[in-house]
Amino acid sequence: MKVWERIESLRKRMREEDIDV
């Protein structure tokens, strides 16, 4: 189980979508 990888993927997707959270 790699939760960090999932979080990084989400962060990368947000960055690509230009979303600032």
ABEGO torsion letter per residue (X at the ends): XBAAAAAAAAAAAAAAAGBBX
